[in-house]
Amino acid sequence: MVRPLNSKAIGLLAAAAVALAVTASHAAEPKKDKEAVPLPDVGGATVAAPADPAAAKPVTPKKKRGAKARGPSLDRTVTVALPPGDDVYPDKPGAVVVDRNCLSCHSPEIVANQPSLTRAQWTAVIGKMRDAYKAPIADDDVQTILDYLVSLRGEARTKWR
Amino acid sequence: MGVSWTAWAADQLPQPSVPPAKGGAPVPDAAPAPPGGATPEPTPAPDAAGDAAAAEPPPPPPPPEATSATLPMEGGPKDRPLTKDFPQKGAMVLQSVRPPILETPFEVFDKGYVTPNDRFYVAWHSGAIPTTVDPSAFRLSVHGNVRRPVSLSLAEIRSLPKVEVTAIDQAPGNSRGMFQPRVPGVQWGNGGMGNAKWTGVRLKDILDKAGIMPGTVQVRFKGAEKSSNPGVPPYMKSLDLAHATNGEVIVAFAMNGAPLPVLNGFPLKLVVPGWYGCYWVQMLNDIELLSAPDTNYWMVSADVVPATARGDVQPGDTGYATRPVGRMVPRSFITNVKVGEQLAPGQPALVRGIAMGGDTGVARVEFSSDGGKSWTTARLDKDTGKYSFRRWQAQFTPKAGSVTLMSRCTNTNGVSQSRDANWNPAGIMRDGIEAVQITVGDDGPAAEQ
């Protein structure tokens, strides 16, 4: 039942993906004004706690001047790497056409996770992708894509009224 | 009952026994991360290794880490990979790589009323998300029907009075996979939601910096997410002016005491307590005051439900009026018993879970161990705010056989979950009672299943 394609591809990408690099480049020397109120590192436990909510804003910066910022910070540039996802749809008749038309917006697993649907439902999905999301699907490709999608899990026998 | 706004001081109050959010956990004695290098991955839970040095028999080896999750959806596909491949995230249920759509594994909800940042669900609309964010260059623009357009730095925003609210962020399509008949869309299980303590400033205070002009009817929000194809409007959502300025809607720069993970909208996210997550615009960088109702695609065509109280139609119905989804509805879940689990007969069992009132607080939760024929009142844990999860628990003594467990939440407006779930073709705003089928047999409680 698992679509192994996902986990496999993801596995390959693991190294790159976790390469979350929070560069230590302090964007700007903390200004003298109170804006530089540091966020608590965790749980707010170390934050000075004014009793009066009205006084909550300009908390004086923490005493420890040289303390290292820890964890994610609002004062540093954050760079992350996102896995690109698979670049091919499951190999069934029509997959090449689906690759050509569908990959530019989304990777395949979201389609692989769809349940059995009716032809009418899949037709509406293709229509939405063309009209609302501007997928450049040629008229000639619509039937191929429809057949491919229906073939993934078979056509639903829905008890619509 | 007003919202219990609290300043930072609230963090000094006794906290429930919720472990600190891992996403915000400090990396112990982490040297400053080398540029482009080390990964401030959440450190392994200390309890995993901490006791090892203790006395006595060595603890049993930890169970092998799960690599997939099974979602309780009839008709499947039920299986999803569990992935750790996304930045600032621990193990998540993979729904989509691009755009990133990640579900919170359901057992996380059994651990506390707050969802840790590194397990908090993720949803985007296109794959086009900035992957580098420089907070010092970030600006939030406020324009449109205002006296003076402004472009606010994070520093300027953070100089406004801070407020905090604990609130549930739930995708409108959460639990779409449970719709019967099934509908297309992200096939969420029940983990397309999370609850966090959000810290930020009132939206109203930000709007006042620009000066709201008379004639403003709605306020529109846009983030740094780009659309996937030319010609597709960028993701934008709007709130009525009265809602936007009610003091409850905030622009958050922290969740659970730490900056937002990038995939949850770093550095700023709109927080609309009691409303579905589609309004909680991520990487918020643009606010426009409108003098006419917003008719952009994302308001009139996406996330719309039939214009009925429950957003409900019969499959096959056509020609009905629609409205944008908005307020959330009461829901409740059992968190410590999974579908298909086995229990021992005759032994009192503790069932616990979470409930949400939707757009208001939880008044009560009832529990049924006979498929809804009879109900007992569950004990509610402490109230952590009307927009927060309310944990609950109940006891029952299972009898042998197949047993259907259910929970039913009633909110403080008197709205209860219905036995029959609502249905609409978009698969959003699910409100029905969720059932967990288990087997009570003589084999005793089965191991994790």
Interface residues (C-beta under 8 A of the other chain):
Chain A: M1 V2 R3 N6 S7 I10 L13 A14 A17 V18 A19 L20 A21 V22 T23 A24 S25 A27 A28 K31 D33 K34 E35 A36 V37 L39 P40 D41 V42 G43 G44 A45 V47 A48 A49 P50 A51 D52 P53 A54 A56 K57 P58 V59 K68 A69 R70 G71 P72 S73 L74 D75 R76 T77 V78 T79 V80 A81 L82 P83 P84 G85 D86 S104 C105 H106 S107 E109 I110 A112 N113 Q114 P115 S116 L117 Q121 W122 A124 V125 A132 Y133 K134 A135 P136 R153 A156 T158 K159 W160 R161
Chain B: W5 T6 A7 W8 A9 D11 Q12 Q15 P20 A21 G23 G24 A25 P26 V27 A30 A31 P32 A33 P34 P35 G36 G37 A38 T39 P40 E41 T67 S68 M73 G75 G76 P77 K78 D79 R80 P81 T83 K84 D85 F86 P87 Q88 L94 Q95 S96 V97 R98 P99 P100 I101 S126 G127 I129 T131 T132 V133 D134 P135 S136 A137 L154 A155 E156 R158 S159 L160 P161 K162 G177 P181 R182 V183 P184 V186 Q187 T199 S228 N229 P230 G231 V232 F253 A254 N256 G257 A258 P259 P261 V262 L263 F266 P267 Y297 S301 A302 Q314 P315 G316 D317
